[in-house]
C-alpha cells in the first residue's frame, strides 16, 4: 500500500491519512512475534489503519497490542474502532488516560469545545473500549513484543499529563508522541506542541531530558516520521519551547489579549520555519499540526496557573 513505509527492524510507518491529508499523523506497526500498533490515528482513520495492517499480514486475530502515547484524538481517537476490528488486542495507555478510553464522554465534550464544527471532519468520535481490555501503565511499564523484545514505557508529561514515550529494546527506536514537538520531514522544521490545558514548560523540558538520557538510536514522531539525528533534534525541541514561552511571556507582559499575542508570536517565529515560506498546502498542514493559537493558548494557560 502507498501509505505503508518499512523503516527496518520489522517496523512499518503507516500514514493514517488524518482528515484526508497525507503526512499528518503516523501510526507504527512493530511486526514481531506479538504484533503491536503504536498510535491508532483518529476514528475516521481507523479503516485506513486496519487495511494497512491487513496488507502487512495482520488479520483480526493477529494484533497483540495497541499502545497510544497519549489520548489526544489525533493519536488515540481510533482506539475504540481498532479494538473492535482486532478483538484479541490489549489496549495499553498511561493510567491518567485509561478511564477516558473506557468512557470518552468528557474527552469528546472537551474536544467539541475546542474544535466545534471541525471536530467531526478532523477526528470523528472516539468509541468506548471495554475496560477489561485496557491495561493502565504507571510511570514505567513494558509491552511484550515477543522473543524477548520489549517496548518500555516512560512517563513524559508536559505536553499532556497522560503522555508516555516508548523505547524499543531491539531497535533503540523512541516513539516520542508529541513530547518532542512536531516534525515536518519535507523541510526539517521542528515546532513545539504546547496546547492547553496540560502544558507545563519545566515538566516538558524534563521529559525531553528523560528522552536524551534513554540514549535512543532514532526518534519516531507521530507528526511525522523517523529522525536519526537524536541529540540535535532533542536540543532543538527544548530550544523551540523556550523561544515560544519567552515570546508569549513578552506578549502577556505587554497586556496583549490572546489574538494579538498569537499574531505577535506567529510573526516573531516565522523565520524559524521553512514550511511557512512554502506552498499554502504545507502551511495549512503545519498550522493544523502545531497551530500558533493552540501553542500560545497553552502557554498562556500555564502562565496563568503558575501566576507568572
Secondary structure by P-SEA (a helix, b strand, c coil): ccccccccccbbbbccccccccccbbbbbbcccbbbbcccccccaaaaaaaaaaaaccccccccbbbbcccccccccaaaaaaaacccbbbbbccccccccccaaaaaaaaaaaccccccccccbbbbcccccbbbbcccccccccccccbbbbbbccccccbbbbbcccccccccccccccccccccbbbbbcccccccaaaaaaaaaaaaaaccccccccccccccccaaaaaaaaaaaaaaaaaaaaaaaacccaaaaaaaaaaaaccccccccccaaaaaaaaaaccaaaaaaaaaaaaaaacc
